[in-house]
């Protein structure tokens, strides 16, 4: 067992050096750790063991019209008119350092070489306003195909993102006839 403990990099936890999840669990049970210390210890252990997640999918959680895609039971925010919208929210986990990909996943219900959607992001950490960081793209248009999954890259709208931030992403249909079903947001980091 001593060999296994030396394979995990040493971490500090509640001011002490630890090398296993056993010590961390004991400290947690004794209520000697803050939430941040617990999260950091767990993340360090998972990263050291090669098991840390590096991506999440946040399903749509609000919109002008919430439905399911027929035959797939996938929840969506349907946008059939200008000013209709969908949104998703997620938490940026401990261990985040760089965005690898951040994309809204949607299914257009028409074909258009210049579909007009606006994208808004708001994010901040505990103790800050949700809109501490607020960015948008109201100029881009997109080449979309009816019924084909489509990704809108939003990494450029998350330039101040940090571990511990809560993020809200909103897709707004602004072009007449540019109907779209929003499925959610995929976020990948390193």
DRENDRENDREN-459380 format. One line per 10 residues: number of its first residue (from 0); for each residue z, y, x of N, C-alpha, C. Coordinates in steps of 0.05 Angstrom, whole numbers, plus 5000, padded with zeros to 4 digits. Layout:
! residues N
NUM> Z/Y/X/Z/Y/X/Z/Y/X | ...
END
This chain:
! residues 190
0> 5000/4976/5016/5000/5000/5000/5000/5025/5017 | 5013/5025/5040/5014/5048/5058/4986/5057/5066 | 4967/5038/5070/4940/5044/5077/4926/5060/5055 | 4931/5051/5030/4918/5065/5007/4927/5094/5005 | 4953/5099/5010/4963/5126/5008/4951/5145/5029 | 4945/5136/5053/4934/5153/5073/4905/5159/5069 | 4891/5144/5050/4863/5150/5045/4859/5173/5027 | 4880/5182/5013/4878/5205/4994/4888/5229/5009 | 4872/5251/5010/4880/5275/5024/4907/5285/5013 | 4923/5296/5031/4949/5307/5023/4944/5332/5006
10> 4960/5335/4985/4960/5358/4968/4988/5369/4966 | 4991/5394/4960/5018/5405/4955/5023/5406/4925 | 5047/5399/4917/5054/5398/4889/5083/5406/4887 | 5089/5426/4872/5116/5436/4869/5128/5442/4896 | 5111/5452/4915/5121/5460/4941/5124/5437/4961 | 5118/5412/4953/5120/5389/4971/5093/5376/4975 | 5090/5363/4998/5065/5349/5004/5066/5322/4989 | 5044/5316/4976/5042/5290/4962/5016/5276/4970 | 5017/5250/4968/4993/5235/4975/4986/5214/4953 | 4999/5215/4931/4991/5196/4909/4998/5207/4882
20> 4985/5196/4862/4991/5203/4835/5018/5195/4826 | 5031/5176/4840/5057/5166/4833/5078/5189/4836 | 5077/5203/4858/5095/5226/4862/5090/5247/4841 | 5064/5253/4836/5057/5273/4816/5068/5265/4789 | 5065/5240/4781/5075/5231/4755/5105/5234/4754 | 5119/5228/4776/5148/5231/4776/5156/5260/4772 | 5142/5278/4785/5148/5307/4783/5143/5316/4754 | 5121/5307/4743/5114/5315/4715/5135/5305/4696 | 5143/5280/4699/5163/5269/4682/5190/5284/4684 | 5195/5294/4707/5220/5309/4711/5217/5339/4704
30> 5193/5346/4693/5187/5373/4684/5191/5394/4706 | 5183/5386/4731/5186/5404/4753/5160/5418/4760 | 5139/5414/4744/5113/5426/4751/5102/5444/4729 | 5088/5464/4737/5074/5481/4717/5048/5466/4708 | 5037/5476/4686/5011/5464/4677/4990/5466/4699 | 4989/5489/4712/4969/5493/4733/4973/5473/4756 | 4998/5468/4764/5003/5449/4785/4995/5420/4777 | 5001/5414/4752/4994/5387/4741/4963/5384/4742 | 4949/5404/4731/4920/5403/4730/4908/5402/4758 | 4919/5417/4777/4909/5417/4805/4914/5390/4818
40> 4937/5378/4814/4943/5352/4825/4925/5330/4814 | 4921/5330/4788/4904/5311/4776/4875/5314/4786 | 4865/5339/4786/4838/5344/4795/4835/5335/4825 | 4854/5341/4842/4853/5334/4870/4852/5303/4873 | 4868/5290/4857/4869/5261/4858/4842/5249/4849 | 4831/5259/4827/4805/5249/4817/4783/5255/4837 | 4783/5279/4848/4762/5286/4867/4764/5268/4892 | 4788/5264/4902/4792/5247/4926/4783/5219/4921 | 4787/5210/4896/4779/5182/4889/4750/5180/4881 | 4736/5202/4880/4708/5202/4872/4703/5199/4843
50> 4723/5205/4826/4720/5201/4797/4721/5226/4781 | 4719/5249/4793/4721/5274/4778/4695/5279/4763 | 4698/5287/4737/4674/5294/4722/4662/5320/4734 | 4635/5322/4732/4622/5346/4741/4604/5358/4720 | 4605/5348/4696/4590/5360/4674/4602/5354/4647 | 4597/5372/4628/4607/5369/4601/4585/5377/4582 | 4587/5367/4557/4570/5376/4536/4588/5387/4514 | 4583/5412/4506/4598/5425/4485/4581/5427/4460 | 4587/5411/4439/4570/5412/4415/4573/5439/4401 | 4553/5446/4386/4554/5471/4370/4579/5469/4352
60> 4593/5492/4350/4617/5491/4334/4618/5512/4312 | 4598/5529/4311/4597/5549/4290/4568/5559/4287 | 4561/5570/4264/4535/5581/4260/4531/5590/4232 | 4509/5604/4228/4502/5614/4201/4500/5591/4181 | 4488/5569/4190/4484/5546/4172/4489/5521/4189 | 4511/5506/4184/4517/5482/4199/4507/5457/4183 | 4492/5440/4197/4481/5416/4184/4481/5392/4204 | 4469/5370/4195/4463/5348/4213/4433/5344/4214 | 4422/5336/4237/4394/5330/4238/4390/5303/4224 | 4373/5302/4204/4368/5278/4188/4361/5255/4206
70> 4374/5232/4202/4368/5208/4217/4383/5205/4243 | 4395/5227/4253/4408/5225/4279/4438/5231/4277 | 4446/5244/4255/4474/5252/4250/4485/5270/4272 | 4467/5285/4284/4474/5304/4305/4480/5331/4292 | 4505/5342/4296/4511/5368/4284/4494/5390/4297 | 4485/5408/4280/4468/5430/4290/4476/5456/4276 | 4468/5478/4288/4468/5504/4274/4439/5510/4269 | 4431/5511/4244/4403/5516/4237/4398/5546/4234 | 4377/5556/4247/4370/5584/4245/4341/5586/4233 | 4340/5594/4208/4314/5595/4194/4305/5624/4189
80> 4319/5644/4198/4312/5672/4194/4323/5689/4216 | 4311/5711/4220/4321/5730/4241/4350/5737/4234 | 4366/5740/4254/4394/5746/4254/4412/5722/4248 | 4401/5698/4244/4417/5674/4242/4425/5665/4270 | 4448/5651/4272/4459/5645/4299/4473/5618/4299 | 4478/5609/4324/4495/5585/4329/4511/5591/4354 | 4534/5577/4356/4550/5581/4381/4564/5556/4389 | 4572/5555/4414/4588/5533/4425/4608/5546/4445 | 4629/5531/4450/4650/5542/4468/4659/5519/4486 | 4668/5526/4510/4678/5505/4528/4697/5518/4548
90> 4712/5501/4562/4731/5509/4583/4720/5502/4610 | 4723/5519/4629/4714/5514/4657/4737/5501/4672 | 4733/5476/4679/4756/5460/4690/4764/5467/4719 | 4788/5458/4726/4798/5460/4753/4778/5443/4770 | 4771/5452/4793/4752/5438/4810/4725/5452/4810 | 4721/5470/4791/4696/5485/4789/4693/5503/4814 | 4669/5503/4826/4664/5524/4846/4636/5536/4843 | 4616/5521/4834/4589/5531/4832/4575/5519/4807 | 4560/5535/4793/4544/5525/4771/4520/5510/4782 | 4517/5485/4773/4493/5470/4779/4472/5474/4757
100> 4481/5474/4732/4464/5478/4709/4481/5488/4685 | 4470/5506/4670/4483/5515/4645/4460/5520/4626 | 4459/5504/4604/4435/5505/4587/4443/5501/4557 | 4431/5518/4540/4433/5513/4511/4413/5492/4505 | 4421/5472/4489/4403/5451/4480/4396/5456/4451 | 4370/5457/4445/4361/5462/4418/4335/5447/4411 | 4329/5447/4386/4304/5435/4376/4290/5455/4359 | 4268/5467/4368/4252/5486/4352/4240/5471/4328 | 4237/5484/4306/4224/5472/4283/4196/5485/4278 | 4184/5494/4300/4157/5505/4299/4147/5506/4328
110> 4122/5511/4332/4110/5514/4359/4102/5543/4363 | 4110/5554/4386/4104/5582/4392/4106/5586/4422 | 4087/5600/4433/4087/5605/4462/4105/5628/4470 | 4115/5643/4450/4133/5666/4456/4155/5668/4435 | 4170/5646/4431/4192/5647/4412/4213/5667/4422 | 4224/5682/4403/4243/5703/4410/4271/5696/4402 | 4288/5690/4422/4316/5684/4418/4332/5702/4436 | 4355/5712/4427/4374/5727/4444/4397/5708/4450 | 4408/5711/4474/4431/5694/4483/4453/5713/4492 | 4477/5707/4484/4501/5722/4491/4523/5704/4502
120> 4536/5712/4523/4559/5698/4533/4583/5717/4535 | 4606/5706/4529/4632/5720/4532/4651/5700/4545 | 4666/5709/4565/4685/5691/4577/4708/5706/4591 | 4730/5691/4593/4754/5702/4606/4775/5680/4608 | 4795/5685/4623/4817/5666/4628/4841/5673/4610 | 4860/5655/4610/4885/5660/4596/4897/5686/4607 | 4906/5703/4589/4917/5729/4597/4896/5751/4597 | 4870/5744/4594/4849/5763/4592/4837/5763/4564 | 4821/5783/4558/4805/5783/4533/4783/5762/4536 | 4775/5749/4514/4753/5730/4515/4728/5744/4526
130> 4724/5769/4520/4700/5783/4528/4705/5799/4554 | 4723/5789/4571/4728/5803/4597/4701/5804/4612 | 4686/5783/4610/4659/5782/4622/4640/5778/4598 | 4621/5795/4595/4602/5794/4573/4574/5799/4583 | 4556/5780/4579/4529/5783/4589/4509/5774/4567 | 4485/5783/4569/4465/5775/4549/4437/5776/4560 | 4419/5762/4546/4391/5763/4552/4377/5767/4525 | 4367/5791/4522/4353/5798/4496/4324/5803/4501 | 4314/5797/4526/4286/5803/4532/4269/5778/4535 | 4280/5755/4541/4264/5732/4546/4251/5720/4521
140> 4228/5708/4524/4216/5692/4503/4211/5665/4514 | 4206/5645/4497/4205/5617/4505/4181/5603/4493 | 4169/5585/4509/4146/5569/4500/4158/5543/4489 | 4158/5540/4462/4171/5517/4449/4152/5501/4433 | 4159/5475/4429/4142/5457/4413/4159/5446/4390 | 4148/5446/4367/4161/5435/4343/4172/5407/4347 | 4198/5404/4343/4211/5378/4344/4218/5368/4371 | 4211/5383/4393/4217/5374/4420/4243/5387/4431 | 4261/5371/4441/4285/5382/4453/4277/5403/4474 | 4292/5425/4474/4286/5448/4491/4312/5458/4503
150> 4311/5467/4528/4334/5478/4542/4329/5507/4549 | 4350/5524/4543/4349/5552/4551/4370/5555/4574 | 4361/5562/4597/4378/5565/4620/4395/5590/4617 | 4422/5587/4619/4440/5610/4615/4457/5615/4640 | 4451/5601/4662/4467/5605/4687/4468/5634/4696 | 4447/5649/4692/4446/5677/4700/4465/5694/4683 | 4474/5683/4660/4492/5698/4642/4521/5690/4647 | 4527/5676/4669/4554/5667/4675/4561/5674/4704 | 4553/5698/4713/4555/5705/4741/4583/5709/4752 | 4603/5714/4734/4630/5718/4743/4648/5695/4736
160> 4636/5672/4729/4651/5649/4719/4670/5638/4740 | 4694/5630/4731/4715/5618/4749/4729/5596/4735 | 4741/5578/4750/4757/5556/4739/4778/5569/4721 | 4783/5557/4698/4803/5567/4680/4792/5586/4658 | 4766/5593/4660/4754/5611/4640/4748/5595/4614 | 4751/5608/4592/4741/5598/4566/4715/5613/4560 | 4694/5598/4553/4668/5609/4550/4658/5606/4521 | 4646/5627/4510/4633/5626/4484/4603/5633/4489 | 4585/5616/4478/4556/5621/4481/4545/5623/4453 | 4528/5644/4449/4516/5648/4423/4486/5651/4426
170> 4471/5636/4409/4442/5637/4407/4435/5651/4381 | 4419/5672/4383/4411/5688/4359/4381/5687/4356 | 4372/5679/4333/4344/5680/4327/4336/5709/4320 | 4316/5720/4335/4309/5747/4330/4280/5750/4321 | 4264/5730/4324/4236/5731/4316/4231/5718/4290 | 4217/5732/4272/4210/5720/4246/4195/5694/4250 | 4204/5673/4237/4190/5647/4239/4197/5631/4264 | 4214/5641/4282/4221/5627/4306/4245/5608/4300 | 4242/5592/4280/4264/5574/4271/4272/5554/4293 | 4298/5549/4294/4309/5531/4315/4335/5519/4306
180> 4340/5494/4315/4366/5481/4310/4381/5479/4337 | 4404/5492/4339/4420/5491/4364/4438/5466/4363 | 4438/5450/4384/4454/5426/4386/4480/5432/4402 | 4478/5447/4423/4502/5452/4439/4495/5464/4467 | 4514/5462/4485/4511/5472/4512/4519/5450/4532 | 4502/5447/4552/4508/5429/4574/4516/5446/4598 | 4538/5439/4610/4549/5454/4633/4554/5434/4656 | 4541/5438/4679/4544/5421/4702/4553/5438/4726 | 4572/5429/4742/4583/5444/4764/4587/5427/4788 | 4593/5440/4810/4602/5426/4834/4627/5439/4844
END
